[in-house]
Amino acid sequence: MKQRKACRTCGLKLPLQEFWRDRTRRDGFAPVCRTCARLYYRAWYASHRDQVIERVLARRRAYQNAIRLRQALSPGPTPRGA
């Protein structure tokens, strides 16, 4: 098994520890090194920040609504000795 791999983005030959595991790949590692992937994801988040925040807030609201509904529909505690 080879100990180094070339990053698809920067082209540098790096040790396998510099790549994330990806079991769907033949060699078991992502084609892009961690540094390049991190830069890509940070840039993507910066350009999609509003959408990401809205999605998180919508998920949070849905979760809170589910909790409120569950509490409203629950019969409550039963009295002791009854």
mmCIF file of the N, C-alpha and C atoms, coordinates in Angstrom:
data_MODEL
# 
_entry.id   MODEL 
# 
loop_
_atom_site.group_PDB 
_atom_site.id 
_atom_site.type_symbol 
_atom_site.label_atom_id 
_atom_site.label_alt_id 
_atom_site.label_comp_id 
_atom_site.label_asym_id 
_atom_site.label_entity_id 
_atom_site.label_seq_id 
_atom_site.pdbx_PDB_ins_code 
_atom_site.Cartn_x 
_atom_site.Cartn_y 
_atom_site.Cartn_z 
_atom_site.occupancy 
_atom_site.B_iso_or_equiv 
_atom_site.pdbx_formal_charge 
_atom_site.auth_seq_id 
_atom_site.auth_comp_id 
_atom_site.auth_asym_id 
_atom_site.auth_atom_id 
_atom_site.pdbx_PDB_model_num 
ATOM 1   N N  . MET A 1 1  ? 0.844   -1.177 0.000  1.00 0.00 ? 1  MET A N  1 
ATOM 2   C CA . MET A 1 1  ? 0.000   0.000  0.000  1.00 0.00 ? 1  MET A CA 1 
ATOM 3   C C  . MET A 1 1  ? 0.890   1.242  0.000  1.00 0.00 ? 1  MET A C  1 
ATOM 4   N N  . LYS A 1 2  ? 0.520   2.203  -0.831 1.00 0.00 ? 2  LYS A N  1 
ATOM 5   C CA . LYS A 1 2  ? 1.346   3.404  -0.898 1.00 0.00 ? 2  LYS A CA 1 
ATOM 6   C C  . LYS A 1 2  ? 1.119   4.279  0.325  1.00 0.00 ? 2  LYS A C  1 
ATOM 7   N N  . GLN A 1 3  ? 2.158   4.994  0.708  1.00 0.00 ? 3  GLN A N  1 
ATOM 8   C CA . GLN A 1 3  ? 2.115   5.809  1.916  1.00 0.00 ? 3  GLN A CA 1 
ATOM 9   C C  . GLN A 1 3  ? 1.856   7.275  1.625  1.00 0.00 ? 3  GLN A C  1 
ATOM 10  N N  . ARG A 1 4  ? 1.886   7.669  0.341  1.00 0.00 ? 4  ARG A N  1 
ATOM 11  C CA . ARG A 1 4  ? 1.680   9.058  -0.045 1.00 0.00 ? 4  ARG A CA 1 
ATOM 12  C C  . ARG A 1 4  ? 0.649   9.100  -1.166 1.00 0.00 ? 4  ARG A C  1 
ATOM 13  N N  . LYS A 1 5  ? -0.003  10.246 -1.283 1.00 0.00 ? 5  LYS A N  1 
ATOM 14  C CA . LYS A 1 5  ? -1.036  10.415 -2.294 1.00 0.00 ? 5  LYS A CA 1 
ATOM 15  C C  . LYS A 1 5  ? -1.007  11.867 -2.759 1.00 0.00 ? 5  LYS A C  1 
ATOM 16  N N  . ALA A 1 6  ? -1.332  12.095 -4.032 1.00 0.00 ? 6  ALA A N  1 
ATOM 17  C CA . ALA A 1 6  ? -1.369  13.452 -4.569 1.00 0.00 ? 6  ALA A CA 1 
ATOM 18  C C  . ALA A 1 6  ? -2.766  14.029 -4.382 1.00 0.00 ? 6  ALA A C  1 
ATOM 19  N N  . CYS A 1 7  ? -2.829  15.258 -3.902 1.00 0.00 ? 7  CYS A N  1 
ATOM 20  C CA . CYS A 1 7  ? -4.099  15.957 -3.729 1.00 0.00 ? 7  CYS A CA 1 
ATOM 21  C C  . CYS A 1 7  ? -4.599  16.389 -5.103 1.00 0.00 ? 7  CYS A C  1 
ATOM 22  N N  . ARG A 1 8  ? -5.892  16.207 -5.348 1.00 0.00 ? 8  ARG A N  1 
ATOM 23  C CA . ARG A 1 8  ? -6.476  16.582 -6.633 1.00 0.00 ? 8  ARG A CA 1 
ATOM 24  C C  . ARG A 1 8  ? -6.494  18.096 -6.821 1.00 0.00 ? 8  ARG A C  1 
ATOM 25  N N  . THR A 1 9  ? -6.571  18.848 -5.728 1.00 0.00 ? 9  THR A N  1 
ATOM 26  C CA . THR A 1 9  ? -6.674  20.302 -5.833 1.00 0.00 ? 9  THR A CA 1 
ATOM 27  C C  . THR A 1 9  ? -5.311  20.981 -5.910 1.00 0.00 ? 9  THR A C  1 
ATOM 28  N N  . CYS A 1 10 ? -4.465  20.744 -4.926 1.00 0.00 ? 10 CYS A N  1 
ATOM 29  C CA . CYS A 1 10 ? -3.168  21.441 -4.887 1.00 0.00 ? 10 CYS A CA 1 
ATOM 30  C C  . CYS A 1 10 ? -2.057  20.675 -5.600 1.00 0.00 ? 10 CYS A C  1 
ATOM 31  N N  . GLY A 1 11 ? -2.236  19.382 -5.823 1.00 0.00 ? 11 GLY A N  1 
ATOM 32  C CA . GLY A 1 11 ? -1.241  18.591 -6.537 1.00 0.00 ? 11 GLY A CA 1 
ATOM 33  C C  . GLY A 1 11 ? -0.071  18.119 -5.708 1.00 0.00 ? 11 GLY A C  1 
ATOM 34  N N  . LEU A 1 12 ? -0.025  18.460 -4.424 1.00 0.00 ? 12 LEU A N  1 
ATOM 35  C CA . LEU A 1 12 ? 1.088   18.045 -3.571 1.00 0.00 ? 12 LEU A CA 1 
ATOM 36  C C  . LEU A 1 12 ? 0.956   16.574 -3.198 1.00 0.00 ? 12 LEU A C  1 
ATOM 37  N N  . LYS A 1 13 ? 2.102   15.877 -3.135 1.00 0.00 ? 13 LYS A N  1 
ATOM 38  C CA . LYS A 1 13 ? 2.110   14.487 -2.662 1.00 0.00 ? 13 LYS A CA 1 
ATOM 39  C C  . LYS A 1 13 ? 2.271   14.535 -1.153 1.00 0.00 ? 13 LYS A C  1 
ATOM 40  N N  . LEU A 1 14 ? 1.238   14.080 -0.451 1.00 0.00 ? 14 LEU A N  1 
ATOM 41  C CA . LEU A 1 14 ? 1.200   14.173 1.001  1.00 0.00 ? 14 LEU A CA 1 
ATOM 42  C C  . LEU A 1 14 ? 1.024   12.797 1.617  1.00 0.00 ? 14 LEU A C  1 
ATOM 43  N N  . PRO A 1 15 ? 1.382   12.647 2.907  1.00 0.00 ? 15 PRO A N  1 
ATOM 44  C CA . PRO A 1 15 ? 1.135   11.379 3.592  1.00 0.00 ? 15 PRO A CA 1 
ATOM 45  C C  . PRO A 1 15 ? -0.371  11.125 3.690  1.00 0.00 ? 15 PRO A C  1 
ATOM 46  N N  . LEU A 1 16 ? -0.751  9.869  3.780  1.00 0.00 ? 16 LEU A N  1 
ATOM 47  C CA . LEU A 1 16 ? -2.164  9.506  3.824  1.00 0.00 ? 16 LEU A CA 1 
ATOM 48  C C  . LEU A 1 16 ? -2.881  10.102 5.031  1.00 0.00 ? 16 LEU A C  1 
ATOM 49  N N  . GLN A 1 17 ? -2.146  10.443 6.093  1.00 0.00 ? 17 GLN A N  1 
ATOM 50  C CA . GLN A 1 17 ? -2.764  11.046 7.271  1.00 0.00 ? 17 GLN A CA 1 
ATOM 51  C C  . GLN A 1 17 ? -3.325  12.430 6.958  1.00 0.00 ? 17 GLN A C  1 
ATOM 52  N N  . GLU A 1 18 ? -2.916  13.022 5.847  1.00 0.00 ? 18 GLU A N  1 
ATOM 53  C CA . GLU A 1 18 ? -3.398  14.343 5.457  1.00 0.00 ? 18 GLU A CA 1 
ATOM 54  C C  . GLU A 1 18 ? -4.701  14.282 4.658  1.00 0.00 ? 18 GLU A C  1 
ATOM 55  N N  . PHE A 1 19 ? -5.262  13.079 4.496  1.00 0.00 ? 19 PHE A N  1 
ATOM 56  C CA . PHE A 1 19 ? -6.505  12.894 3.759  1.00 0.00 ? 19 PHE A CA 1 
ATOM 57  C C  . PHE A 1 19 ? -7.543  12.262 4.676  1.00 0.00 ? 19 PHE A C  1 
ATOM 58  N N  . TRP A 1 20 ? -8.807  12.702 4.522  1.00 0.00 ? 20 TRP A N  1 
ATOM 59  C CA . TRP A 1 20 ? -9.873  12.083 5.296  1.00 0.00 ? 20 TRP A CA 1 
ATOM 60  C C  . TRP A 1 20 ? -10.198 10.722 4.733  1.00 0.00 ? 20 TRP A C  1 
ATOM 61  N N  . ARG A 1 21 ? -10.664 9.839  5.595  1.00 0.00 ? 21 ARG A N  1 
ATOM 62  C CA . ARG A 1 21 ? -11.072 8.500  5.163  1.00 0.00 ? 21 ARG A CA 1 
ATOM 63  C C  . ARG A 1 21 ? -12.344 8.615  4.327  1.00 0.00 ? 21 ARG A C  1 
ATOM 64  N N  . ASP A 1 22 ? -12.421 7.820  3.276  1.00 0.00 ? 22 ASP A N  1 
ATOM 65  C CA . ASP A 1 22 ? -13.604 7.770  2.424  1.00 0.00 ? 22 ASP A CA 1 
ATOM 66  C C  . ASP A 1 22 ? -13.728 6.343  1.922  1.00 0.00 ? 22 ASP A C  1 
ATOM 67  N N  . ARG A 1 23 ? -14.581 5.576  2.547  1.00 0.00 ? 23 ARG A N  1 
ATOM 68  C CA . ARG A 1 23 ? -14.701 4.158  2.218  1.00 0.00 ? 23 ARG A CA 1 
ATOM 69  C C  . ARG A 1 23 ? -15.292 3.911  0.839  1.00 0.00 ? 23 ARG A C  1 
ATOM 70  N N  . THR A 1 24 ? -15.891 4.929  0.241  1.00 0.00 ? 24 THR A N  1 
ATOM 71  C CA . THR A 1 24 ? -16.441 4.756  -1.103 1.00 0.00 ? 24 THR A CA 1 
ATOM 72  C C  . THR A 1 24 ? -15.354 4.809  -2.173 1.00 0.00 ? 24 THR A C  1 
ATOM 73  N N  . ARG A 1 25 ? -14.158 5.271  -1.821 1.00 0.00 ? 25 ARG A N  1 
ATOM 74  C CA . ARG A 1 25 ? -13.043 5.357  -2.759 1.00 0.00 ? 25 ARG A CA 1 
ATOM 75  C C  . ARG A 1 25 ? -12.257 4.059  -2.776 1.00 0.00 ? 25 ARG A C  1 
ATOM 76  N N  . ARG A 1 26 ? -11.656 3.766  -3.900 1.00 0.00 ? 26 ARG A N  1 
ATOM 77  C CA . ARG A 1 26 ? -10.909 2.523  -4.048 1.00 0.00 ? 26 ARG A CA 1 
ATOM 78  C C  . ARG A 1 26 ? -9.753  2.427  -3.054 1.00 0.00 ? 26 ARG A C  1 
ATOM 79  N N  . ASP A 1 27 ? -9.060  3.554  -2.840 1.00 0.00 ? 27 ASP A N  1 
ATOM 80  C CA . ASP A 1 27 ? -7.925  3.532  -1.911 1.00 0.00 ? 27 ASP A CA 1 
ATOM 81  C C  . ASP A 1 27 ? -8.341  3.826  -0.475 1.00 0.00 ? 27 ASP A C  1 
ATOM 82  N N  . GLY A 1 28 ? -9.601  4.209  -0.245 1.00 0.00 ? 28 GLY A N  1 
ATOM 83  C CA . GLY A 1 28 ? -10.094 4.444  1.102  1.00 0.00 ? 28 GLY A CA 1 
ATOM 84  C C  . GLY A 1 28 ? -9.870  5.856  1.632  1.00 0.00 ? 28 GLY A C  1 
ATOM 85  N N  . PHE A 1 29 ? -9.395  6.760  0.783  1.00 0.00 ? 29 PHE A N  1 
ATOM 86  C CA . PHE A 1 29 ? -9.126  8.125  1.220  1.00 0.00 ? 29 PHE A CA 1 
ATOM 87  C C  . PHE A 1 29 ? -9.749  9.118  0.248  1.00 0.00 ? 29 PHE A C  1 
ATOM 88  N N  . ALA A 1 30 ? -10.093 10.291 0.765  1.00 0.00 ? 30 ALA A N  1 
ATOM 89  C CA . ALA A 1 30 ? -10.679 11.346 -0.058 1.00 0.00 ? 30 ALA A CA 1 
ATOM 90  C C  . ALA A 1 30 ? -9.667  11.809 -1.110 1.00 0.00 ? 30 ALA A C  1 
ATOM 91  N N  . PRO A 1 31 ? -10.134 12.322 -2.254 1.00 0.00 ? 31 PRO A N  1 
ATOM 92  C CA . PRO A 1 31 ? -9.205  12.752 -3.296 1.00 0.00 ? 31 PRO A CA 1 
ATOM 93  C C  . PRO A 1 31 ? -8.554  14.113 -3.023 1.00 0.00 ? 31 PRO A C  1 
ATOM 94  N N  . VAL A 1 32 ? -9.081  14.848 -2.038 1.00 0.00 ? 32 VAL A N  1 
ATOM 95  C CA . VAL A 1 32 ? -8.585  16.185 -1.715 1.00 0.00 ? 32 VAL A CA 1 
ATOM 96  C C  . VAL A 1 32 ? -8.009  16.160 -0.305 1.00 0.00 ? 32 VAL A C  1 
ATOM 97  N N  . CYS A 1 33 ? -6.868  16.795 -0.100 1.00 0.00 ? 33 CYS A N  1 
ATOM 98  C CA . CYS A 1 33 ? -6.248  16.814 1.225  1.00 0.00 ? 33 CYS A CA 1 
ATOM 99  C C  . CYS A 1 33 ? -7.109  17.616 2.206  1.00 0.00 ? 33 CYS A C  1 
ATOM 100 N N  . ARG A 1 34 ? -6.874  17.421 3.469  1.00 0.00 ? 34 ARG A N  1 
ATOM 101 C CA . ARG A 1 34 ? -7.664  18.086 4.513  1.00 0.00 ? 34 ARG A CA 1 
ATOM 102 C C  . ARG A 1 34 ? -7.565  19.608 4.422  1.00 0.00 ? 34 ARG A C  1 
ATOM 103 N N  . THR A 1 35 ? -6.385  20.112 4.126  1.00 0.00 ? 35 THR A N  1 
ATOM 104 C CA . THR A 1 35 ? -6.201  21.557 4.047  1.00 0.00 ? 35 THR A CA 1 
ATOM 105 C C  . THR A 1 35 ? -7.039  22.149 2.915  1.00 0.00 ? 35 THR A C  1 
ATOM 106 N N  . CYS A 1 36 ? -6.986  21.543 1.745  1.00 0.00 ? 36 CYS A N  1 
ATOM 107 C CA . CYS A 1 36 ? -7.765  22.050 0.604  1.00 0.00 ? 36 CYS A CA 1 
ATOM 108 C C  . CYS A 1 36 ? -9.260  21.895 0.864  1.00 0.00 ? 36 CYS A C  1 
ATOM 109 N N  . ALA A 1 37 ? -9.655  20.782 1.453  1.00 0.00 ? 37 ALA A N  1 
ATOM 110 C CA . ALA A 1 37 ? -11.078 20.574 1.759  1.00 0.00 ? 37 ALA A CA 1 
ATOM 111 C C  . ALA A 1 37 ? -11.555 21.615 2.757  1.00 0.00 ? 37 ALA A C  1 
ATOM 112 N N  . ARG A 1 38 ? -10.756 21.892 3.765  1.00 0.00 ? 38 ARG A N  1 
ATOM 113 C CA . ARG A 1 38 ? -11.118 22.883 4.769  1.00 0.00 ? 38 ARG A CA 1 
ATOM 114 C C  . ARG A 1 38 ? -11.279 24.268 4.139  1.00 0.00 ? 38 ARG A C  1 
ATOM 115 N N  . LEU A 1 39 ? -10.367 24.632 3.254  1.00 0.00 ? 39 LEU A N  1 
ATOM 116 C CA . LEU A 1 39 ? -10.467 25.919 2.562  1.00 0.00 ? 39 LEU A CA 1 
ATOM 117 C C  . LEU A 1 39 ? -11.729 25.983 1.703  1.00 0.00 ? 39 LEU A C  1 
ATOM 118 N N  . TYR A 1 40 ? -12.044 24.879 1.020  1.00 0.00 ? 40 TYR A N  1 
ATOM 119 C CA . TYR A 1 40 ? -13.235 24.841 0.180  1.00 0.00 ? 40 TYR A CA 1 
ATOM 120 C C  . TYR A 1 40 ? -14.500 25.006 1.025  1.00 0.00 ? 40 TYR A C  1 
ATOM 121 N N  . TYR A 1 41 ? -14.600 24.257 2.131  1.00 0.00 ? 41 TYR A N  1 
ATOM 122 C CA . TYR A 1 41 ? -15.801 24.314 2.960  1.00 0.00 ? 41 TYR A CA 1 
ATOM 123 C C  . TYR A 1 41 ? -15.964 25.682 3.624  1.00 0.00 ? 41 TYR A C  1 
ATOM 124 N N  . ARG A 1 42 ? -14.861 26.290 4.032  1.00 0.00 ? 42 ARG A N  1 
ATOM 125 C CA . ARG A 1 42 ? -14.953 27.634 4.622  1.00 0.00 ? 42 ARG A CA 1 
ATOM 126 C C  . ARG A 1 42 ? -15.433 28.653 3.603  1.00 0.00 ? 42 ARG A C  1 
ATOM 127 N N  . ALA A 1 43 ? -14.930 28.566 2.378  1.00 0.00 ? 43 ALA A N  1 
ATOM 128 C CA . ALA A 1 43 ? -15.371 29.480 1.325  1.00 0.00 ? 43 ALA A CA 1 
ATOM 129 C C  . ALA A 1 43 ? -16.843 29.241 0.992  1.00 0.00 ? 43 ALA A C  1 
ATOM 130 N N  . TRP A 1 44 ? -17.246 27.966 0.938  1.00 0.00 ? 44 TRP A N  1 
ATOM 131 C CA . TRP A 1 44 ? -18.644 27.645 0.645  1.00 0.00 ? 44 TRP A CA 1 
ATOM 132 C C  . TRP A 1 44 ? -19.552 28.204 1.730  1.00 0.00 ? 44 TRP A C  1 
ATOM 133 N N  . TYR A 1 45 ? -19.175 28.024 2.999  1.00 0.00 ? 45 TYR A N  1 
ATOM 134 C CA . TYR A 1 45 ? -19.989 28.534 4.096  1.00 0.00 ? 45 TYR A CA 1 
ATOM 135 C C  . TYR A 1 45 ? -20.079 30.052 4.033  1.00 0.00 ? 45 TYR A C  1 
ATOM 136 N N  . ALA A 1 46 ? -18.984 30.711 3.729  1.00 0.00 ? 46 ALA A N  1 
ATOM 137 C CA . ALA A 1 46 ? -18.991 32.175 3.655  1.00 0.00 ? 46 ALA A CA 1 
ATOM 138 C C  . ALA A 1 46 ? -19.956 32.670 2.585  1.00 0.00 ? 46 ALA A C  1 
ATOM 139 N N  . SER A 1 47 ? -20.072 31.954 1.486  1.00 0.00 ? 47 SER A N  1 
ATOM 140 C CA . SER A 1 47 ? -20.966 32.395 0.416  1.00 0.00 ? 47 SER A CA 1 
ATOM 141 C C  . SER A 1 47 ? -22.406 31.914 0.615  1.00 0.00 ? 47 SER A C  1 
ATOM 142 N N  . HIS A 1 48 ? -22.641 30.949 1.513  1.00 0.00 ? 48 HIS A N  1 
ATOM 143 C CA . HIS A 1 48 ? -23.979 30.420 1.756  1.00 0.00 ? 48 HIS A CA 1 
ATOM 144 C C  . HIS A 1 48 ? -24.416 30.593 3.209  1.00 0.00 ? 48 HIS A C  1 
ATOM 145 N N  . ARG A 1 49 ? -23.780 31.495 3.928  1.00 0.00 ? 49 ARG A N  1 
ATOM 146 C CA . ARG A 1 49 ? -23.997 31.644 5.362  1.00 0.00 ? 49 ARG A CA 1 
ATOM 147 C C  . ARG A 1 49 ? -25.465 31.873 5.722  1.00 0.00 ? 49 ARG A C  1 
ATOM 148 N N  . ASP A 1 50 ? -26.132 32.766 5.007  1.00 0.00 ? 50 ASP A N  1 
ATOM 149 C CA . ASP A 1 50 ? -27.534 33.065 5.311  1.00 0.00 ? 50 ASP A CA 1 
ATOM 150 C C  . ASP A 1 50 ? -28.427 31.840 5.143  1.00 0.00 ? 50 ASP A C  1 
ATOM 151 N N  . GLN A 1 51 ? -28.191 31.058 4.090  1.00 0.00 ? 51 GLN A N  1 
ATOM 152 C CA . GLN A 1 51 ? -28.991 29.854 3.862  1.00 0.00 ? 51 GLN A CA 1 
ATOM 153 C C  . GLN A 1 51 ? -28.758 28.831 4.966  1.00 0.00 ? 51 GLN A C  1 
ATOM 154 N N  . VAL A 1 52 ? -27.505 28.678 5.373  1.00 0.00 ? 52 VAL A N  1 
ATOM 155 C CA . VAL A 1 52 ? -27.186 27.702 6.419  1.00 0.00 ? 52 VAL A CA 1 
ATOM 156 C C  . VAL A 1 52 ? -27.852 28.109 7.727  1.00 0.00 ? 52 VAL A C  1 
ATOM 157 N N  . ILE A 1 53 ? -27.761 29.380 8.085  1.00 0.00 ? 53 ILE A N  1 
ATOM 158 C CA . ILE A 1 53 ? -28.354 29.850 9.337  1.00 0.00 ? 53 ILE A CA 1 
ATOM 159 C C  . ILE A 1 53 ? -29.865 29.681 9.304  1.00 0.00 ? 53 ILE A C  1 
ATOM 160 N N  . GLU A 1 54 ? -30.503 29.999 8.184  1.00 0.00 ? 54 GLU A N  1 
ATOM 161 C CA . GLU A 1 54 ? -31.953 29.837 8.076  1.00 0.00 ? 54 GLU A CA 1 
ATOM 162 C C  . GLU A 1 54 ? -32.356 28.368 8.213  1.00 0.00 ? 54 GLU A C  1 
ATOM 163 N N  . ARG A 1 55 ? -31.579 27.470 7.619  1.00 0.00 ? 55 ARG A N  1 
ATOM 164 C CA . ARG A 1 55 ? -31.877 26.038 7.722  1.00 0.00 ? 55 ARG A CA 1 
ATOM 165 C C  . ARG A 1 55 ? -31.758 25.558 9.175  1.00 0.00 ? 55 ARG A C  1 
ATOM 166 N N  . VAL A 1 56 ? -30.732 26.016 9.870  1.00 0.00 ? 56 VAL A N  1 
ATOM 167 C CA . VAL A 1 56 ? -30.546 25.636 11.271 1.00 0.00 ? 56 VAL A CA 1 
ATOM 168 C C  . VAL A 1 56 ? -31.691 26.180 12.123 1.00 0.00 ? 56 VAL A C  1 
ATOM 169 N N  . LEU A 1 57 ? -32.069 27.439 11.904 1.00 0.00 ? 57 LEU A N  1 
ATOM 170 C CA . LEU A 1 57 ? -33.162 28.023 12.675 1.00 0.00 ? 57 LEU A CA 1 
ATOM 171 C C  . LEU A 1 57 ? -34.484 27.328 12.392 1.00 0.00 ? 57 LEU A C  1 
ATOM 172 N N  . ALA A 1 58 ? -34.729 26.952 11.133 1.00 0.00 ? 58 ALA A N  1 
ATOM 173 C CA . ALA A 1 58 ? -35.959 26.231 10.790 1.00 0.00 ? 58 ALA A CA 1 
ATOM 174 C C  . ALA A 1 58 ? -35.989 24.874 11.481 1.00 0.00 ? 58 ALA A C  1 
ATOM 175 N N  . ARG A 1 59 ? -34.862 24.174 11.508 1.00 0.00 ? 59 ARG A N  1 
ATOM 176 C CA . ARG A 1 59 ? -34.794 22.872 12.174 1.00 0.00 ? 59 ARG A CA 1 
ATOM 177 C C  . ARG A 1 59 ? -35.027 23.030 13.675 1.00 0.00 ? 59 ARG A C  1 
ATOM 178 N N  . ARG A 1 60 ? -34.458 24.086 14.251 1.00 0.00 ? 60 ARG A N  1 
ATOM 179 C CA . ARG A 1 60 ? -34.633 24.349 15.680 1.00 0.00 ? 60 ARG A CA 1 
ATOM 180 C C  . ARG A 1 60 ? -36.096 24.659 16.001 1.00 0.00 ? 60 ARG A C  1 
ATOM 181 N N  . ARG A 1 61 ? -36.742 25.484 15.153 1.00 0.00 ? 61 ARG A N  1 
ATOM 182 C CA . ARG A 1 61 ? -38.162 25.799 15.364 1.00 0.00 ? 61 ARG A CA 1 
ATOM 183 C C  . ARG A 1 61 ? -39.028 24.548 15.268 1.00 0.00 ? 61 ARG A C  1 
ATOM 184 N N  . ALA A 1 62 ? -38.747 23.691 14.289 1.00 0.00 ? 62 ALA A N  1 
ATOM 185 C CA . ALA A 1 62 ? -39.519 22.461 14.129 1.00 0.00 ? 62 ALA A CA 1 
ATOM 186 C C  . ALA A 1 62 ? -39.355 21.560 15.350 1.00 0.00 ? 62 ALA A C  1 
ATOM 187 N N  . TYR A 1 63 ? -38.147 21.476 15.873 1.00 0.00 ? 63 TYR A N  1 
ATOM 188 C CA . TYR A 1 63 ? -37.892 20.658 17.055 1.00 0.00 ? 63 TYR A CA 1 
ATOM 189 C C  . TYR A 1 63 ? -38.639 21.213 18.260 1.00 0.00 ? 63 TYR A C  1 
ATOM 190 N N  . GLN A 1 64 ? -38.593 22.522 18.449 1.00 0.00 ? 64 GLN A N  1 
ATOM 191 C CA . GLN A 1 64 ? -39.297 23.142 19.577 1.00 0.00 ? 64 GLN A CA 1 
ATOM 192 C C  . GLN A 1 64 ? -40.802 22.947 19.451 1.00 0.00 ? 64 GLN A C  1 
ATOM 193 N N  . ASN A 1 65 ? -41.345 23.049 18.228 1.00 0.00 ? 65 ASN A N  1 
ATOM 194 C CA . ASN A 1 65 ? -42.770 22.815 18.017 1.00 0.00 ? 65 ASN A CA 1 
ATOM 195 C C  . ASN A 1 65 ? -43.150 21.373 18.331 1.00 0.00 ? 65 ASN A C  1 
ATOM 196 N N  . ALA A 1 66 ? -42.299 20.436 17.971 1.00 0.00 ? 66 ALA A N  1 
ATOM 197 C CA . ALA A 1 66 ? -42.566 19.028 18.268 1.00 0.00 ? 66 ALA A CA 1 
ATOM 198 C C  . ALA A 1 66 ? -42.582 18.790 19.772 1.00 0.00 ? 66 ALA A C  1 
ATOM 199 N N  . ILE A 1 67 ? -41.680 19.429 20.497 1.00 0.00 ? 67 ILE A N  1 
ATOM 200 C CA . ILE A 1 67 ? -41.645 19.283 21.958 1.00 0.00 ? 67 ILE A CA 1 
ATOM 201 C C  . ILE A 1 67 ? -42.920 19.862 22.563 1.00 0.00 ? 67 ILE A C  1 
ATOM 202 N N  . ARG A 1 68 ? -43.313 21.053 22.109 1.00 0.00 ? 68 ARG A N  1 
ATOM 203 C CA . ARG A 1 68 ? -44.543 21.666 22.637 1.00 0.00 ? 68 ARG A CA 1 
ATOM 204 C C  . ARG A 1 68 ? -45.762 20.803 22.354 1.00 0.00 ? 68 ARG A C  1 
ATOM 205 N N  . LEU A 1 69 ? -45.842 20.248 21.161 1.00 0.00 ? 69 LEU A N  1 
ATOM 206 C CA . LEU A 1 69 ? -46.967 19.387 20.809 1.00 0.00 ? 69 LEU A CA 1 
ATOM 207 C C  . LEU A 1 69 ? -46.983 18.131 21.675 1.00 0.00 ? 69 LEU A C  1 
ATOM 208 N N  . ARG A 1 70 ? -45.826 17.526 21.872 1.00 0.00 ? 70 ARG A N  1 
ATOM 209 C CA . ARG A 1 70 ? -45.740 16.332 22.700 1.00 0.00 ? 70 ARG A CA 1 
ATOM 210 C C  . ARG A 1 70 ? -46.168 16.642 24.135 1.00 0.00 ? 70 ARG A C  1 
ATOM 211 N N  . GLN A 1 71 ? -45.756 17.796 24.651 1.00 0.00 ? 71 GLN A N  1 
ATOM 212 C CA . GLN A 1 71 ? -46.133 18.173 26.012 1.00 0.00 ? 71 GLN A CA 1 
ATOM 213 C C  . GLN A 1 71 ? -47.629 18.460 26.105 1.00 0.00 ? 71 GLN A C  1 
ATOM 214 N N  . ALA A 1 72 ? -48.200 19.056 25.074 1.00 0.00 ? 72 ALA A N  1 
ATOM 215 C CA . ALA A 1 72 ? -49.630 19.372 25.086 1.00 0.00 ? 72 ALA A CA 1 
ATOM 216 C C  . ALA A 1 72 ? -50.468 18.117 25.013 1.00 0.00 ? 72 ALA A C  1 
ATOM 217 N N  . LEU A 1 73 ? -49.986 17.095 24.325 1.00 0.00 ? 73 LEU A N  1 
ATOM 218 C CA . LEU A 1 73 ? -50.746 15.872 24.151 1.00 0.00 ? 73 LEU A CA 1 
ATOM 219 C C  . LEU A 1 73 ? -50.500 14.838 25.254 1.00 0.00 ? 73 LEU A C  1 
ATOM 220 N N  . SER A 1 74 ? -49.470 15.058 26.056 1.00 0.00 ? 74 SER A N  1 
ATOM 221 C CA . SER A 1 74 ? -49.182 14.074 27.112 1.00 0.00 ? 74 SER A CA 1 
ATOM 222 C C  . SER A 1 74 ? -50.211 14.207 28.237 1.00 0.00 ? 74 SER A C  1 
ATOM 223 N N  . PRO A 1 75 ? -50.596 13.091 28.822 1.00 0.00 ? 75 PRO A N  1 
ATOM 224 C CA . PRO A 1 75 ? -51.629 13.140 29.849 1.00 0.00 ? 75 PRO A CA 1 
ATOM 225 C C  . PRO A 1 75 ? -51.161 13.757 31.169 1.00 0.00 ? 75 PRO A C  1 
ATOM 226 N N  . GLY A 1 76 ? -49.881 13.909 31.340 1.00 0.00 ? 76 GLY A N  1 
ATOM 227 C CA . GLY A 1 76 ? -49.350 14.481 32.574 1.00 0.00 ? 76 GLY A CA 1 
ATOM 228 C C  . GLY A 1 76 ? -49.094 13.396 33.601 1.00 0.00 ? 76 GLY A C  1 
ATOM 229 N N  . PRO A 1 77 ? -48.567 13.775 34.737 1.00 0.00 ? 77 PRO A N  1 
ATOM 230 C CA . PRO A 1 77 ? -48.253 12.781 35.765 1.00 0.00 ? 77 PRO A CA 1 
ATOM 231 C C  . PRO A 1 77 ? -49.530 12.243 36.410 1.00 0.00 ? 77 PRO A C  1 
ATOM 232 N N  . THR A 1 78 ? -49.496 10.969 36.746 1.00 0.00 ? 78 THR A N  1 
ATOM 233 C CA . THR A 1 78 ? -50.639 10.354 37.425 1.00 0.00 ? 78 THR A CA 1 
ATOM 234 C C  . THR A 1 78 ? -50.482 10.522 38.917 1.00 0.00 ? 78 THR A C  1 
ATOM 235 N N  . PRO A 1 79 ? -51.572 10.791 39.655 1.00 0.00 ? 79 PRO A N  1 
ATOM 236 C CA . PRO A 1 79 ? -51.465 10.964 41.105 1.00 0.00 ? 79 PRO A CA 1 
ATOM 237 C C  . PRO A 1 79 ? -51.075 9.650  41.778 1.00 0.00 ? 79 PRO A C  1 
ATOM 238 N N  . ARG A 1 80 ? -50.305 9.764  42.861 1.00 0.00 ? 80 ARG A N  1 
ATOM 239 C CA . ARG A 1 80 ? -49.863 8.575  43.584 1.00 0.00 ? 80 ARG A CA 1 
ATOM 240 C C  . ARG A 1 80 ? -51.009 7.972  44.390 1.00 0.00 ? 80 ARG A C  1 
ATOM 241 N N  . GLY A 1 81 ? -51.003 6.666  44.468 1.00 0.00 ? 81 GLY A N  1 
ATOM 242 C CA . GLY A 1 81 ? -52.015 5.966  45.256 1.00 0.00 ? 81 GLY A CA 1 
ATOM 243 C C  . GLY A 1 81 ? -53.355 5.828  44.544 1.00 0.00 ? 81 GLY A C  1 
ATOM 244 N N  . ALA A 1 82 ? -53.422 6.240  43.307 1.00 0.00 ? 82 ALA A N  1 
ATOM 245 C CA . ALA A 1 82 ? -54.694 6.144  42.599 1.00 0.00 ? 82 ALA A CA 1 
ATOM 246 C C  . ALA A 1 82 ? -54.808 4.866  41.837 1.00 0.00 ? 82 ALA A C  1 
# 
